[in-house]
Amino acid sequence: MGFRKNVLQFYFCKTFFGKSSSPLTIFLLLPGNFPPATSSVLHLLFYQISVRHLPNSSTKTKSDSSKETMAEPYIEQVEYLDVLTKTGKKTGVSKPRGDVHRDGDYHKAVHVWIFAESTQELLLQKRADYKDSWPGLWDISSAGHISAGDSSLITAQRELQEELGVILPKDAFELIFIFLEECVTNNGKFINNEYSDVYRVTTLEPISREAFTLQVRKLIIILS
């Protein structure tokens, strides 16, 4: 598969946490902007950041300001997930991702939210129109299923690198809560019973656009 260049609009959604009329608050209240679970997680994140002091921290990103932002080729592979009990315990069984969502098995995923402290901004992605759930809606900075046998933190690092080309050390990821989504879409064809470990990455400044490298399959626009 060859490379395909994506035309991108880089934009971080300003939050101004604590202000009822903030752009993020208004954006969340508009119907149809986010998948329901993402909207719920954003409200929790909004509250979590607004009531606690954010520590100053810097991040290292893989960046080359001389290159254009390119989409990387992607070869679809069958992904196996660990099947969980309803309470989130491993059953010892793994199944293909498609079968997990067909059968409504409980499984795990990660959410990574990138928050720029100096500008009070969150990085959002727009889902591709061909996605099997919530196509075309705004979503998490980076997210993905935890593959069978993998750890949560390793998955968070890998998804951020694969989706956006950003490489960060383990200590840049702060696990802030676990979110359970139970929903049925696509006329019952897609069942999502998912435990998501929600991580926050806090940077002093927004990550520069030159640091991002995108997958062809994502076709994302970054809201800024």
Disulfide bonds with the S-S distance in Angstrom:
none
